[in-house]
Every structure is written in structure tokens, then in C-alpha cells.
């Protein structure tokens, strides 16, 4: 068992030596004489995020080499004591592993269940002692992020909020009629004999506004879920509950924001959710080419539907749009609010979910249910099968021979990236080494981060490929005079 941890630790250290710093998933502390004062920040950050690894006794300043005189036994005990200072108490796996003639402390901190977050330093409380991992460091969580985590202890009901000043006239009659026909077809024993108004009340499309004392029983108003699914123009009341699309000229935002380049195109998509999904997919297919197989329309449709269905609709997030960024090598779809409930990043990353068990856990349960019966203008329904959109995306990409979509989950946002690359990122090192060689042929020198971004590789895959090239003498390390970043170039033949 210890051998497995030693192998994993060695792999992480080799990666950090290649890229020159610690990573999103691994934090290094020297702890030459005492435990680091920021170790509780890291324990909190990994517990509140996607988990991670901690290595004690390694010096980042000295090229990730063992610290002289490091006392592994004492630091292992100090790390255990630090875990007891957290609420909830952190229970990592802590082992001592040999490395280059020394013993290091190696710990795996798992992501906590949503109901247990936020994890914080007890003496500072949740708003003062909660952290999250950002890049290769730990960042203090703001009150919005802490509130969102505490909110997950109970089922949010923001999608049931009444829309002030809205009325039944704000609903699209065609979409409404088709939704009612659908639910009566699906559930005849429940809805067949219900009037349209009663059915819309049962479905929580409408609710009585009891604050309107001038009307007996309260005036009927759309809920947020009802307006978003069936409204003529929801942005009349919530102008930022929309989609914005930006088409970039290259593979980086820097091409626009730091240079003289301009966006190729940009567009704001408005309307109810089924209309926004349709219009967004049509716009994307127009810009990328309708006959191009790189981005199957089904994949784009499901990814956009997921973003609109599962985004954060709390009052703090209603000023934030869903964004779609189109680059020459990928499309990124980002929504406010991270994953919710029992669906963690690790669950999403499973290559083969259990058949017949959807990845289903939503913060917007009433909106989600409505969208199962909400029609698209041109036919079909937004979410007819309920909760298995991610599996449909994965299956469609496999069938098209395209790399799996990648995801980045934070408390604030969730981003799905769909790449047009067909290079197998999980292939053997030889395949990846060939891909790296091809990229280096086009550049004088590149850092590992640039190679990862260019090829859409995982860091460990890129590390494996680069190790092979270094071992075979086909690549050499270089440093530019004005830049300390480690770069690589092909050796002259």
C-alpha cells in the first residue's frame, strides 16, 4: 500500500519539477522546523474543493528537493493535530514515503460531502476560516461562496420565487399549451381533468401573490421557473438571465484583451430557455460550420441545456449570464454556480456511470421538472429523459471519435470544455510524445503549461510524454534570459 503512495508522490513531484511550481491538486510545504502556519488553509481548501495531495518536507524554492533535517515523524503528528482544529474535522490518509534518500510526509485530503461544507478553521468560524483552491494557492472564500455552501445543506427554492409585477400575460401561449398537452399525456390520472390554471398552479408555473391584498386569494404571478421555461421575454424582468457568446480569433482570450485582435463575433441570446438553447446552437453552427463534425449539435444542445438548468438562480447570481466562448480549438460553456448535491467533480469524471442511474442532483428541482415537459419551438422537449445529459454528451462524443468533454468545477462557476481535437489524451506516452513533438516543431520553445493548453492534455499525460522525450534525448530544457519559466525545445538533428 505504501508503495502505491510512494509511486503517486514521485509522479506528482516529477510533474512539479517540470512545470516549476505546485499545482491545483498538490501543495508542497517545507516544514523544516515546525508545521506550516498555512497548513489549515490548505486542509480547508482541498476539503471544500475537489480534494488534493499535501507533501511535507519538500522545498519548492530549491527545485522540489527534500529539506535537510526534516523530521517526518514529528511533522506527521503535527499534521494530524492540525486536522483536529478544523470543523468538520479533516480525516486525511497520512503516510511517510521515501524519496531521494529522505522521508517525506504525504497526505491525501478528500473532498467533503456537500452537506459537510464549508470546512473551516474552528477558531475563525465559517466566514473567517474557509478557503478554496485557486491555481496553485489557497484563497480565502468570500461570503457569497460560504453562503452557497451552507445553502446546500437544504434544498434551495429560488426557482419558486415569484416574479414581481409579472402576470399570466407574460407567458407564451403556444409554449404553455404544448407543455400542458405534454403533462396531460404523461400523467393523465393527475392532470386530465384539471383546468389550465389549476394545472399551472400544480406545476408551480404560477403561484398566488398573497402580498397583493387587493385581490382575493392574491394575484396570479409566474414563478421564476415558470417565466424561464414559458415566458415570452424573461429578460424584461431579469435582463442578465441570458446567454452571451463570444467567438475569439485564436486559442486564448489574451489574443483579444492584450493585443490588437478583435472578437470574430459576439451575440447575446435572450428568450425562454427552450428558445435560448435553439438560438445558441443555431448561432454556433453558423459560426463553426454546420457541416463540421467537430462539434455535434446534440452535444452543444445538451451542454447549453445543462448550463441553463443547473446554474445558480439565487438573487446574488441573477446578474450573471451563461457564457459561451468559442476558440479555434474548443468551446467553453460556463454557468454561475458549481455542482450541487451528491454530484461531485469526481462523480462526473467517472468514465462509465452505472447504467440506468442518471447523474441527477439539481439545485433547481422545480425548473428541472418543468423542463422535462417543456417543448422546443421546432419540436421535441428540453429534457425528456431527465438527468442523463452528461451521459448523452459523453456517448455522442465517443461516437463521433472526439475527445471527452472536460469540466472545471468551483463554488462560483462550472465550465464544460468541448474540444475539436481527436488526439487521445489518455493514450500511451508514445502517442502523447508524438503529439508534443509535432507541436514543438511549430514553436521555438514552449513551457509545459503551453503544451497542455495547445494539445488539451491532462498535466499527468503531458508529463509522461515529456519524460519519454527527455529520456530519449529528443527534447532539451531551455530558459530565456528574461523569463524564469522552464521551456522545452526539440534537439537539432
N, C-alpha and C positions, 0 to 999 in steps of 0.2 A: 504493500500500500504506500509506504514512504517513498519507494522508488517511483511510483506514479507521480507523486507530488514533486519530487526532485526533477523529474523529466519536464513537468509543466513549468516549474520555476525557471529552469535553464532555458526553456523555449522563450519565456517572457523576457528574460534578461538579454538574450540574443537579439530579440526584436528591439528592445530599448536601446541597446548599443548601436543598432543600425540606424534608428531614427533620431537618436541623440537626446531623448527625453522620455519620462514615463508617460503612461497612456491613460485613456479614458477608463480602462479596465484594471490598471495596475498602478499602485502607489508605492514609491520607494522612500524609506526613512533611514537615516544613518544610525541614530540612537547609539552613539559611541559610548556615552556615559549614563544617559537616562532616557526614558521613553520620550518620544517627541511630544511637545505640548499640543500639537495639532492632530494627534492620532484620533482623538474623539471626533474631530471634524470629518475625518475620512471614514470612520465607522458609521457615522450618521449618513454621509453622502452615499456610500455604497448600499446601505440598508434602504434608503429612500429611492435609490435609482434601480439599476439592473444588476446590482451585486458587483463584486470585484475581488482583486487579489492585493494583499499587502506583503511587502518584503522588507524586513528589518535587518540592518547590518550591512547595507549596500550603499555606496557613495555615488550619487549621481554626478557630483562635481568632478570626481576622478574617473569618469568613464564607466560607471556601474561596476566598480570593483569592490571586493569585501573591505570592510572597515577594520583597521588594525585594532586589536584588543577588544573586539565586540564580544559581549557575554551573552550568548544565545539563551542560556537557561534563565538568567535574570530578566531578560527582555521578554521572554515568553510569558513569564509570570506577570510582568508589568502590563503586557497587552491584555491578559486575562482580567486584571484589575480594572483597566480602562473600560472594558466591555461592561463591567458591573455598574459603571457610572451613567449608563445610557437608559433611557426609557423609550420603548421596552428594552430590556437587557439584550445585548447582542450576543449570539452564540455562534461564533465562527469556528471553523476547523483550524487548529493551530498545530503546526508541526515544525520540527527542526530538520533542515536539509543541508547536506554537504555541498559546497560549491568552491572550486578552485582552492582547496586546502583549508577552507574555513567552514564554520557552521552558520547558517542564516536562519532566521525565523520566517516562516512562510505561512500565511493565513488566507483562507477563503471566506469572504463575507457574502452571505446570500442575500438577495433582495427579500425584504419583509413582505408579508401579505398586505394587501391594501388596507384591511381593517386595523392593522397594527401601525400604520404610518400616520404621522411622521415619527421617525426615530430621532431623538434629540438628547443633548447633554442635560441630564436631570436638573442640575442646579441652575441652568439658564432658561428652562421652560421651552415649549414648542416654538414660540416666536423668536426667541433669542438663541436657541441652541440647535436649530435644524439646518442641515446642509444638503447640498446636492452636487453631484459630479458634473463639471463642465470642462471639456477638453481634458487636460492633464492635471487639473486642480479642483479643489473643493470650494464651492461658493455658498455663502450664507443665503438661505432661502428667504424670499420676501413674503409679506403677509398674504398676498394673493395665492402663492404656491402652498403655503401652510393651510390656508382656508380650503383649498381644493382637496388636499389630502384628508383633512378632518371631515370634509363633506362626504367622502366616500365611505365613511362609517355607516351612513344611512343612504337610502336611495334618493338621489336628487329629483325634484319635481319642477324644475324651471320650465320644462316644456308644457306644463299645465298653467303657467302664468296667463292671466287674462291680458289681452292687448287693449290698453286704454284707448277710448274713442273709436275703436274699430266696431264694425257691425256685421250682420249676416250679409249685407250687400257687398262686403269686401271679399266674399268667397266667389270663386269662378264657378258658374252654374254647370258648365259641361263637366269639369273635373269632379265636382260634387256629385252630380248624377251618376257618373261612372263609378265612383267609389261606393256609393250606396248600392248600386246594382251588383257590384262585386261582393260586398259583405253579405248581401241577401242570398247570393248564390253560394257563398262559402258557409254561411251559418243560417240556414232557412228557419230553423226552430227558434232562433233568437230574434232575428230581425224581420222575418217575412211580414208580420202583422204590425210592425212599428211604423209610425208616421216618419216622414223625413226628419222633422225637427227632433223627435224623440230619439231616433237612431243617431243623429249627430250629437245629441247630448250624451247618449250611452258611449259613443266612441270618443268623447272628450274633444271633439272638434269645436263644440260650443259649450259655454258654461254661463250660468246666470251671474250677472254682476250685482251682488247684493248691496254694493255701495250706492247704487242708483235707487234712492228711496222714492223717486217719483214714479217708478214702475212697480206694480205689484209682482212680487217674486223676483224682481231685478231684470234689467235688460239683458238680452242675449248678446254675448260677445264671443268672438273667436278666441280660442287659446293660442298660445304661441305655436304649438304643434299643428293645430288646425290651420292657422294662417300660412305656415310654411309649406304645408302639403297641398292646400286647396286655394290659397289666396290668389286674387288677381295680380296684386303687386305688393308683396310683403314689405318691400323696401320703402314703401310710403311711411311705415312706422319704424322700421329698423333698417336704415339705409346701408349699413355695413354687413348685414347678413346676406352676403352675396359672394360671388367668386371673381377674383381678378386673375387674368392670365398675362404673363409676360414672356415674350419669345426673345431669347438672348442670341447674339451673333456667334458665340463660341461655347466653351465648356465651363466658363466661370463668370460670376457676376462682376468680377473685377474688370472684365473687358469693357463694361459699361460704366461702372461707378468710379473707375480710376483713369480711364483713358478717354479717347475721342470718339469711341464707338457709340452707337445709339441702339436702342431696342429695335429689333426687326419688326415687332408688332406688339400691341398690348390691347387688352379689351376687358371691360367689366361686364359680367354676366348677372342678370337680375331675373326676377320672377319667382314662382314657387319652385320647390325642389325638383319636381319632375321636369319642368321647363328648363331650369338651370343646367341639369345634367345633360339633357338633349343638346342645348345650345353650346355647352362647353365642349362636348365630344365633337360636334359638327365643326366648331372653330378649330379645334386641334387637328382634325383630319384634313381640314383645308390647308393649314399651315405646314403640316408634315407630309402631306400627300396621301390622299385617300386610298391609293393602291399599294402603299408601302406596308409590308408585313411586319415591320419592326415593332409597331405598337398596335396590337389587335384592338379594335373598337370595344370589344367586350371587356377587356382589361381596363381601359380608360373609364368606361362607364361604371364598372364596379368600384374602382378606386375612388372616383369622384362621389359616388353614392355613399360609400363608407365614410368619406370625409364629412359630408353634409349630415349624415345620420348620427354619427358618434361625436361630433365636435362639442365643445363646451358652449352651452347656451345660457350660462349664468349671466347676471347683469354686468359683471366685470368684463365679460368676453364678448358682449354683443357689439362692440365697436371694432371687432377684428374679423377680417374676411378669411375665407378659404383661399389659398393662393396656389396657382399652378405655374411653375417655372419650367419653360421649355428650353433645353440646351441642345447643342448639336449631337450629343451622345446620350441624353437621358431626359426624362420628365420627372420633376419633383412635385408632389401634391402634399400640401401642408395644411393642417387644420388646427385651430386653437384647442387646447386640452389634450392631455396624453391618454394612454389606455386606461380603461376603467374596470374595476371589479376584479373578477378572477382571471381575466385575460391579461397576462403579463407579457413582457417582451420575450421571455424565454418560451412561453406557450406558443406565441406567434411563430417563433423561429423553428418549431418542430417541423421537420421535413414531411412527416406523414401523420397528421392528426387522426384520431380514431374515427373510423368510418361511421357516418351517421351521427356524429357528435359535433355540431357546429361550434365554432369559436364564438359563443354567444354570451355577451355580458355588456350591457349598454347603460349608460347614464341617462339616456333619454327613452325610457321604456314606452311612453305613450306615443311619441313620434315614431319610434321603431315599429310599433304595432300598426299604426296608421299606414306607414309606407309599404307594409305587406300587401295592402289593398289599393294603394294609390296608383292611378294609371299614368303612363306616359301619353303625351298628346297624340303620338303616332301609333299607339298600340303597345300592349304589354304592360307590366307593372314594375314598380321600382324595386321592390324586394319580395318577389313572390315566394321564394323558398326560405327566406328568413334566416339570417345569422351565419350563412356559409359563404359570404362574398369573398373572404380571403382565400378559401379553398378554390373557388371558381377562378380567381386571378392566377393562383399557382398552377392550376390544371391547364388554363389557356396558354400560359407562357411555356409550360413544358411541351404542349402540343405544337406550339409554333417554333420550338427549338431556341427559345430566348432565355437568357439567364433569369433566375428567380428575382422577384422584386425584393428590395432591401428596405428595412424600416429603421427609423430612429425615433425613440420614444423619450420624451421628457415630461415633466409635470405640466409645462406650458403648451407644448405642441406635440403633434405626431406627424411624421413625414414618411411617405412612401415614395421610393425612387424606382422607376421603371427604366431600365437601360436598354438601349438598342444593340448592345454588344452581345455577341454569341460565343465569345470566348468562355470556356468553362473555368470559373473562378475556383472551383473546388477540385480541379483536376490534379494530376500528379505534378510534382515540382518541375519535371522536364517540360510539360506543356506550358507551365507558367513562365519558366525560364525563356522559352522561345518567344512568348508574348513580350516579355521585358526586353529581350534583345531587339525585337522589331521596333519597339518604342524608342530605345536608346539610339537606334540607327538614325532617327529623325531629330535627335537633340544632341547638343554637345555634351551636356551633363544634366542629370536630374537627381533630385532627392527622392527618398523612398516614398514620402508623402505625395510628391507629384506623380510618381509611377502608380501608386494606389489609386489616385484620383483619375488619372488618364485611362487606366485599364479597368476601373471599378472592381479592384481586387479587395479581398479582406486583408488586413495587416499581416496575419499569420501566413496566408498564401503568398503574399509578396515577399515576406521574409524567407520562406522556404525556397522560392525561386531565386532570390538574390544570393542566398548561401550557396546554392548549386553553381551559379555563375562565378562567384568569388573562388570557390573551391577548384573549379576547372580553369581558373586564370583567364576567363574571358572578359571580366569586368574589373576595373580598378577604382579605388576610392580617391576622391579629389576634394579639395576645399578651395574656394575662391578667396582671394585676399581680403575682400571687403564683406565677407559673409561666412559666419562660422558653421553654417548648415552643412552636414555631411552629404556629399553628392557622389554619383557613380557615373562612369563613362565606359564605353567599350574600349578594350585594348586594341591598339593598331595591329593589324595582321601582318 
